[in-house]
């Protein structure tokens, strides 16, 4: 990933990609998956960065993270737990 970043940055004169932005969005995805809050976590992160332009990427990332966790819970974890609790069924 770092090599791709350096090549893209070498093609442009201005820096269009900020590594801190990716770190912020990755942290938002992790927190959204753990806490399952979307709107309130988006507002908290926008207020801490003081940059409204991060609103849409953070909200989309949180929605995808929460949806992925819900699907993971219903499809994989819940049947395993039910099989462990009720081994005959």
N, CA, C and O atoms as CSV, one atom per row, in Angstrom:
chain,resi,resn,atom,element,x,y,z
A,1,UNK,N,N,0.821,-1.183,0.000
A,1,UNK,CA,C,0.000,0.000,0.000
A,1,UNK,C,C,0.866,1.248,0.000
A,1,UNK,O,O,0.541,2.236,-0.658
A,2,UNK,N,N,1.962,1.202,0.735
A,2,UNK,CA,C,2.838,2.365,0.800
A,2,UNK,C,C,3.472,2.650,-0.556
A,2,UNK,O,O,3.657,3.809,-0.926
A,3,UNK,N,N,3.807,1.593,-1.298
A,3,UNK,CA,C,4.394,1.803,-2.625
A,3,UNK,C,C,3.395,2.424,-3.584
A,3,UNK,O,O,3.749,3.287,-4.388
A,4,UNK,N,N,2.154,1.989,-3.499
A,4,UNK,CA,C,1.111,2.571,-4.347
A,4,UNK,C,C,0.909,4.035,-3.982
A,4,UNK,O,O,0.754,4.885,-4.859
A,5,UNK,N,N,0.911,4.325,-2.690
A,5,UNK,CA,C,0.762,5.704,-2.233
A,5,UNK,C,C,1.895,6.579,-2.754
A,5,UNK,O,O,1.653,7.700,-3.201
A,6,UNK,N,N,3.120,6.085,-2.703
A,6,UNK,CA,C,4.262,6.866,-3.177
A,6,UNK,C,C,4.202,7.077,-4.681
A,6,UNK,O,O,4.564,8.149,-5.166
A,7,UNK,N,N,3.751,6.070,-5.429
A,7,UNK,CA,C,3.647,6.223,-6.875
A,7,UNK,C,C,2.567,7.227,-7.248
A,7,UNK,O,O,2.762,8.043,-8.149
A,8,UNK,N,N,1.441,7.176,-6.568
A,8,UNK,CA,C,0.372,8.133,-6.859
A,8,UNK,C,C,0.803,9.534,-6.465
A,8,UNK,O,O,0.535,10.495,-7.186
A,9,UNK,N,N,1.459,9.654,-5.341
A,9,UNK,CA,C,1.922,10.964,-4.903
A,9,UNK,C,C,3.001,11.503,-5.853
A,9,UNK,O,O,3.091,12.713,-6.062
A,10,UNK,N,N,3.812,10.617,-6.423
A,10,UNK,CA,C,4.831,11.061,-7.371
A,10,UNK,C,C,4.244,11.548,-8.685
A,10,UNK,O,O,4.863,12.362,-9.370
A,11,UNK,N,N,3.048,11.061,-9.055
A,11,UNK,CA,C,2.407,11.486,-10.292
A,11,UNK,C,C,1.789,12.871,-10.188
A,11,UNK,O,O,1.652,13.568,-11.193
A,12,UNK,N,N,1.422,13.267,-9.002
A,12,UNK,CA,C,0.786,14.569,-8.824
A,12,UNK,C,C,1.749,15.526,-8.151
A,12,UNK,O,O,2.642,15.119,-7.407
A,13,UNK,N,N,1.551,16.801,-8.425
A,13,UNK,CA,C,2.398,17.816,-7.803
A,13,UNK,C,C,1.925,18.146,-6.393
A,13,UNK,O,O,2.725,18.491,-5.522
A,14,UNK,N,N,0.613,18.037,-6.178
A,14,UNK,CA,C,0.079,18.330,-4.852
A,14,UNK,C,C,-0.248,17.028,-4.149
A,14,UNK,O,O,-0.473,15.996,-4.781
A,15,UNK,N,N,-0.269,17.100,-2.862
A,15,UNK,CA,C,-0.584,15.911,-2.075
A,15,UNK,C,C,-2.098,15.789,-1.937
A,15,UNK,O,O,-2.725,16.574,-1.226
A,16,UNK,N,N,-2.679,14.814,-2.614
A,16,UNK,CA,C,-4.115,14.601,-2.575
A,16,UNK,C,C,-4.511,13.589,-1.515
A,16,UNK,O,O,-5.665,13.551,-1.090
A,17,UNK,N,N,-3.574,12.781,-1.090
A,17,UNK,CA,C,-3.862,11.712,-0.150
A,17,UNK,C,C,-3.134,11.984,1.155
A,17,UNK,O,O,-1.919,12.178,1.178
A,18,UNK,N,N,-3.883,11.994,2.221
A,18,UNK,CA,C,-3.307,12.219,3.530
A,18,UNK,C,C,-3.421,10.937,4.350
A,18,UNK,O,O,-4.530,10.447,4.563
A,19,UNK,N,N,-2.313,10.388,4.809
A,19,UNK,CA,C,-2.372,9.139,5.579
A,19,UNK,C,C,-3.213,9.265,6.846
A,19,UNK,O,O,-3.814,8.285,7.286
A,20,UNK,N,N,-3.261,10.441,7.429
A,20,UNK,CA,C,-4.077,10.640,8.615
A,20,UNK,C,C,-5.567,10.451,8.353
A,20,UNK,O,O,-6.312,10.022,9.233
A,21,UNK,N,N,-5.989,10.772,7.144
A,21,UNK,CA,C,-7.402,10.582,6.782
A,21,UNK,C,C,-7.749,9.103,6.761
A,21,UNK,O,O,-8.811,8.703,7.238
A,22,UNK,N,N,-6.862,8.296,6.213
A,22,UNK,CA,C,-7.101,6.849,6.185
A,22,UNK,C,C,-7.089,6.263,7.597
A,22,UNK,O,O,-7.857,5.350,7.901
A,23,UNK,N,N,-6.224,6.786,8.449
A,23,UNK,CA,C,-6.187,6.319,9.830
A,23,UNK,C,C,-7.477,6.688,10.558
A,23,UNK,O,O,-8.005,5.890,11.332
A,24,UNK,N,N,-7.979,7.879,10.314
A,24,UNK,CA,C,-9.220,8.317,10.944
A,24,UNK,C,C,-10.395,7.461,10.482
A,24,UNK,O,O,-11.218,7.052,11.301
A,25,UNK,N,N,-10.481,7.191,9.198
A,25,UNK,CA,C,-11.593,6.405,8.674
A,25,UNK,C,C,-11.474,4.950,9.127
A,25,UNK,O,O,-12.492,4.316,9.403
A,26,UNK,N,N,-10.269,4.411,9.209
A,26,UNK,CA,C,-10.084,3.055,9.723
A,26,UNK,C,C,-10.460,2.943,11.184
A,26,UNK,O,O,-11.079,1.962,11.596
A,27,UNK,N,N,-10.088,3.949,11.978
A,27,UNK,CA,C,-10.476,3.951,13.390
A,27,UNK,C,C,-11.988,4.079,13.537
A,27,UNK,O,O,-12.581,3.474,14.430
A,28,UNK,N,N,-12.606,4.859,12.669
A,28,UNK,CA,C,-14.068,4.989,12.699
A,28,UNK,C,C,-14.731,3.662,12.371
A,28,UNK,O,O,-15.731,3.304,12.993
A,29,UNK,N,N,-14.194,2.928,11.408
A,29,UNK,CA,C,-14.765,1.626,11.057
A,29,UNK,C,C,-14.643,0.653,12.222
A,29,UNK,O,O,-15.578,-0.097,12.505
A,30,UNK,N,N,-13.509,0.658,12.891
A,30,UNK,CA,C,-13.315,-0.233,14.038
A,30,UNK,C,C,-14.271,0.123,15.175
A,30,UNK,O,O,-14.929,-0.751,15.739
A,31,UNK,N,N,-14.342,1.406,15.506
A,31,UNK,CA,C,-15.232,1.829,16.584
A,31,UNK,C,C,-16.698,1.587,16.231
A,31,UNK,O,O,-17.491,1.206,17.091
A,32,UNK,N,N,-17.054,1.806,14.979
A,32,UNK,CA,C,-18.428,1.563,14.566
A,32,UNK,C,C,-18.800,0.101,14.670
A,32,UNK,O,O,-19.931,-0.227,15.029
A,33,UNK,N,N,-17.869,-0.782,14.361
A,33,UNK,CA,C,-18.140,-2.201,14.486
A,33,UNK,C,C,-18.246,-2.655,15.926
A,33,UNK,O,O,-19.056,-3.527,16.243
A,34,UNK,N,N,-17.449,-2.084,16.795
A,34,UNK,CA,C,-17.455,-2.488,18.195
A,34,UNK,C,C,-18.644,-1.893,18.942
A,34,UNK,O,O,-19.332,-2.598,19.680
A,35,UNK,N,N,-18.886,-0.606,18.754
A,35,UNK,CA,C,-19.885,0.102,19.532
A,35,UNK,C,C,-21.254,0.090,18.843
A,35,UNK,O,O,-22.277,0.219,19.516
A,36,UNK,N,N,-21.290,-0.059,17.543
A,36,UNK,CA,C,-22.507,-0.061,16.722
A,36,UNK,C,C,-23.265,1.250,16.800
A,36,UNK,O,O,-24.496,1.261,16.815
A,37,UNK,N,N,-22.538,2.352,16.851
A,37,UNK,CA,C,-23.145,3.686,16.780
A,37,UNK,C,C,-22.720,4.297,15.450
A,37,UNK,O,O,-21.537,4.256,15.112
A,38,UNK,N,N,-23.637,4.851,14.703
A,38,UNK,CA,C,-23.256,5.450,13.430
A,38,UNK,C,C,-23.314,6.971,13.483
A,38,UNK,O,O,-22.296,7.636,13.290
A,39,UNK,N,N,-24.475,7.516,13.738
A,39,UNK,CA,C,-24.635,8.969,13.641
A,39,UNK,C,C,-23.894,9.681,14.766
A,39,UNK,O,O,-23.201,10.667,14.513
A,40,UNK,N,N,-24.023,9.208,15.992
A,40,UNK,CA,C,-23.359,9.895,17.094
A,40,UNK,C,C,-21.839,9.811,16.974
A,40,UNK,O,O,-21.138,10.774,17.285
A,41,UNK,N,N,-21.328,8.668,16.526
A,41,UNK,CA,C,-19.882,8.538,16.348
A,41,UNK,C,C,-19.395,9.427,15.201
A,41,UNK,O,O,-18.298,9.983,15.269
A,42,UNK,N,N,-20.198,9.560,14.161
A,42,UNK,CA,C,-19.833,10.464,13.064
A,42,UNK,C,C,-19.750,11.899,13.556
A,42,UNK,O,O,-18.807,12.614,13.215
A,43,UNK,N,N,-20.705,12.324,14.338
A,43,UNK,CA,C,-20.702,13.686,14.867
A,43,UNK,C,C,-19.502,13.901,15.783
A,43,UNK,O,O,-18.860,14.949,15.722
A,44,UNK,N,N,-19.195,12.928,16.623
A,44,UNK,CA,C,-18.045,13.053,17.522
A,44,UNK,C,C,-16.750,13.186,16.730
A,44,UNK,O,O,-15.914,14.030,17.053
A,45,UNK,N,N,-16.574,12.365,15.700
A,45,UNK,CA,C,-15.338,12.427,14.913
A,45,UNK,C,C,-15.248,13.710,14.093
A,45,UNK,O,O,-14.158,14.260,13.935
A,46,UNK,N,N,-16.365,14.193,13.571
A,46,UNK,CA,C,-16.345,15.452,12.819
A,46,UNK,C,C,-16.004,16.611,13.751
A,46,UNK,O,O,-15.251,17.510,13.374
A,47,UNK,N,N,-16.551,16.595,14.962
A,47,UNK,CA,C,-16.243,17.674,15.903
A,47,UNK,C,C,-14.794,17.643,16.369
A,47,UNK,O,O,-14.202,18.694,16.610
A,48,UNK,N,N,-14.219,16.458,16.498
A,48,UNK,CA,C,-12.821,16.412,16.930
A,48,UNK,C,C,-11.864,16.837,15.825
A,48,UNK,O,O,-10.818,17.422,16.107
A,49,UNK,N,N,-12.207,16.552,14.566
A,49,UNK,CA,C,-11.327,16.953,13.474
A,49,UNK,C,C,-11.596,18.375,12.998
A,49,UNK,O,O,-10.745,18.980,12.347
A,50,UNK,N,N,-12.780,18.919,13.319
A,50,UNK,CA,C,-13.190,20.261,12.870
A,50,UNK,C,C,-13.174,20.383,11.352
A,50,UNK,O,O,-12.847,21.436,10.804
A,51,UNK,N,N,-13.534,19.288,10.678
A,51,UNK,CA,C,-13.548,19.288,9.220
A,51,UNK,C,C,-14.800,18.551,8.758
A,51,UNK,O,O,-14.896,17.332,8.900
A,52,UNK,N,N,-15.745,19.282,8.212
A,52,UNK,CA,C,-17.014,18.699,7.803
A,52,UNK,C,C,-16.874,17.826,6.558
A,52,UNK,O,O,-17.757,17.018,6.271
A,53,UNK,N,N,-15.793,17.975,5.826
A,53,UNK,CA,C,-15.629,17.189,4.593
A,53,UNK,C,C,-15.391,15.703,4.879
A,53,UNK,O,O,-15.508,14.879,3.971
A,54,UNK,N,N,-15.062,15.351,6.114
A,54,UNK,CA,C,-14.911,13.943,6.470
A,54,UNK,C,C,-16.246,13.279,6.797
A,54,UNK,O,O,-16.283,12.076,7.057
A,55,UNK,N,N,-17.339,14.035,6.789
A,55,UNK,CA,C,-18.632,13.512,7.203
A,55,UNK,C,C,-19.122,12.343,6.377
A,55,UNK,O,O,-19.474,11.301,6.929
A,56,UNK,N,N,-19.151,12.495,5.072
A,56,UNK,CA,C,-19.668,11.429,4.208
A,56,UNK,C,C,-18.793,10.173,4.228
A,56,UNK,O,O,-19.333,9.077,4.375
A,57,UNK,N,N,-17.461,10.282,4.086
A,57,UNK,CA,C,-16.656,9.051,4.153
A,57,UNK,C,C,-16.761,8.330,5.492
A,57,UNK,O,O,-16.781,7.100,5.535
A,58,UNK,N,N,-16.827,9.089,6.585
A,58,UNK,CA,C,-16.943,8.448,7.893
A,58,UNK,C,C,-18.297,7.762,8.031
A,58,UNK,O,O,-18.378,6.642,8.537
A,59,UNK,N,N,-19.359,8.429,7.583
A,59,UNK,CA,C,-20.692,7.834,7.706
A,59,UNK,C,C,-20.826,6.577,6.856
A,59,UNK,O,O,-21.403,5.589,7.309
A,60,UNK,N,N,-20.307,6.596,5.641
A,60,UNK,CA,C,-20.359,5.406,4.787
A,60,UNK,C,C,-19.548,4.265,5.377
A,60,UNK,O,O,-19.974,3.110,5.348
A,61,UNK,N,N,-18.380,4.591,5.909
A,61,UNK,CA,C,-17.544,3.568,6.519
A,61,UNK,C,C,-18.215,2.953,7.745
A,61,UNK,O,O,-18.165,1.739,7.944
A,62,UNK,N,N,-18.834,3.789,8.554
A,62,UNK,CA,C,-19.528,3.279,9.734
A,62,UNK,C,C,-20.712,2.402,9.349
A,62,UNK,O,O,-20.944,1.368,9.975
A,63,UNK,N,N,-21.457,2.801,8.334
A,63,UNK,CA,C,-22.608,2.006,7.905
A,63,UNK,C,C,-22.163,0.639,7.385
A,63,UNK,O,O,-22.779,-0.379,7.700
A,64,UNK,N,N,-21.097,0.621,6.592
A,64,UNK,CA,C,-20.590,-0.651,6.076
A,64,UNK,C,C,-20.065,-1.522,7.215
A,64,UNK,O,O,-20.304,-2.729,7.232
A,65,UNK,N,N,-19.355,-0.922,8.163
A,65,UNK,CA,C,-18.828,-1.683,9.289
A,65,UNK,C,C,-19.922,-2.288,10.151
A,65,UNK,O,O,-19.827,-3.447,10.554
A,66,UNK,N,N,-20.954,-1.516,10.435
A,66,UNK,CA,C,-22.049,-2.015,11.262
A,66,UNK,C,C,-22.832,-3.092,10.514
A,66,UNK,O,O,-23.186,-4.113,11.103
A,67,UNK,N,N,-23.108,-2.881,9.224
A,67,UNK,CA,C,-23.826,-3.894,8.432
A,67,UNK,C,C,-23.024,-5.192,8.342
A,67,UNK,O,O,-23.590,-6.280,8.444
A,68,UNK,N,N,-21.718,-5.081,8.152
A,68,UNK,CA,C,-20.880,-6.269,8.099
A,68,UNK,C,C,-20.920,-7.029,9.418
A,68,UNK,O,O,-20.972,-8.259,9.427
A,69,UNK,N,N,-20.894,-6.302,10.531
A,69,UNK,CA,C,-20.914,-6.963,11.829
A,69,UNK,C,C,-22.259,-7.628,12.100
A,69,UNK,O,O,-22.312,-8.702,12.700
A,70,UNK,N,N,-23.337,-7.003,11.664
A,70,UNK,CA,C,-24.655,-7.610,11.848
A,70,UNK,C,C,-24.765,-8.892,11.029
A,70,UNK,O,O,-25.260,-9.904,11.525
A,71,UNK,N,N,-24.311,-8.856,9.792
A,71,UNK,CA,C,-24.335,-10.049,8.948
A,71,UNK,C,C,-23.444,-11.140,9.531
A,71,UNK,O,O,-23.828,-12.309,9.558
A,72,UNK,N,N,-22.261,-10.762,9.997
A,72,UNK,CA,C,-21.351,-11.729,10.610
A,72,UNK,C,C,-21.981,-12.370,11.839
A,72,UNK,O,O,-21.849,-13.575,12.055
A,73,UNK,N,N,-22.660,-11.568,12.635
A,73,UNK,CA,C,-23.287,-12.090,13.843
A,73,UNK,C,C,-24.420,-13.055,13.508
A,73,UNK,O,O,-24.508,-14.134,14.094
A,74,UNK,N,N,-25.287,-12.676,12.573
A,74,UNK,CA,C,-26.452,-13.505,12.266
A,74,UNK,C,C,-26.100,-14.767,11.496
A,74,UNK,O,O,-26.720,-15.808,11.714
A,75,UNK,N,N,-25.121,-14.700,10.602
A,75,UNK,CA,C,-24.823,-15.827,9.723
A,75,UNK,C,C,-23.822,-16.799,10.346
A,75,UNK,O,O,-23.964,-18.012,10.193
A,76,UNK,N,N,-22.822,-16.284,11.040
A,76,UNK,CA,C,-21.746,-17.152,11.510
A,76,UNK,C,C,-21.820,-17.408,13.018
A,76,UNK,O,O,-21.807,-18.560,13.451
A,77,UNK,N,N,-21.896,-16.360,13.802
A,77,UNK,CA,C,-21.784,-16.536,15.250
A,77,UNK,C,C,-23.038,-17.114,15.886
A,77,UNK,O,O,-22.940,-17.980,16.756
A,78,UNK,N,N,-24.209,-16.658,15.474
A,78,UNK,CA,C,-25.434,-17.142,16.096
A,78,UNK,C,C,-25.655,-18.643,15.892
A,78,UNK,O,O,-26.005,-19.320,16.859
A,79,UNK,N,N,-25.473,-19.201,14.697
A,79,UNK,CA,C,-25.612,-20.655,14.569
A,79,UNK,C,C,-24.589,-21.437,15.391
A,79,UNK,O,O,-24.906,-22.504,15.915
A,80,UNK,N,N,-23.375,-20.921,15.506
A,80,UNK,CA,C,-22.356,-21.602,16.323
A,80,UNK,C,C,-22.745,-21.607,17.794
A,80,UNK,O,O,-22.562,-22.611,18.482
A,81,UNK,N,N,-23.277,-20.499,18.276
A,81,UNK,CA,C,-23.697,-20.418,19.671
A,81,UNK,C,C,-24.882,-21.336,19.919
A,81,UNK,O,O,-24.926,-22.030,20.935
A,82,UNK,N,N,-25.846,-21.348,18.998
A,82,UNK,CA,C,-26.999,-22.218,19.170
A,82,UNK,C,C,-26.602,-23.686,19.118
A,82,UNK,O,O,-27.166,-24.504,19.845
A,83,UNK,N,N,-25.652,-24.027,18.280
A,83,UNK,CA,C,-25.177,-25.402,18.213
A,83,UNK,C,C,-24.453,-25.802,19.494
A,83,UNK,O,O,-24.535,-26.953,19.923
A,84,UNK,N,N,-23.752,-24.863,20.098
A,84,UNK,CA,C,-23.037,-25.138,21.341
A,84,UNK,C,C,-24.019,-25.308,22.506
A,84,UNK,O,O,-23.840,-26.180,23.356
A,85,UNK,N,N,-25.062,-24.463,22.532
A,85,UNK,CA,C,-26.032,-24.537,23.628
A,85,UNK,C,C,-26.923,-25.751,23.482
A,85,UNK,O,O,-27.177,-26.454,24.460
A,86,UNK,N,N,-27.407,-26.012,22.257
A,86,UNK,CA,C,-28.314,-27.139,21.981
A,86,UNK,C,C,-27.625,-28.076,20.998
A,86,UNK,O,O,-27.888,-27.988,19.799
A,87,UNK,N,N,-26.749,-28.975,21.462
A,87,UNK,CA,C,-25.987,-29.800,20.517
A,87,UNK,C,C,-26.828,-30.798,19.724
A,87,UNK,O,O,-26.377,-31.257,18.675
A,88,UNK,N,N,-28.018,-31.149,20.174
A,88,UNK,CA,C,-28.829,-32.128,19.460
A,88,UNK,C,C,-29.544,-31.558,18.258
A,88,UNK,O,O,-29.927,-32.313,17.364
A,89,UNK,N,N,-29.736,-30.260,18.204
A,89,UNK,CA,C,-30.533,-29.694,17.113
A,89,UNK,C,C,-29.681,-29.151,16.001
A,89,UNK,O,O,-30.208,-28.642,15.012
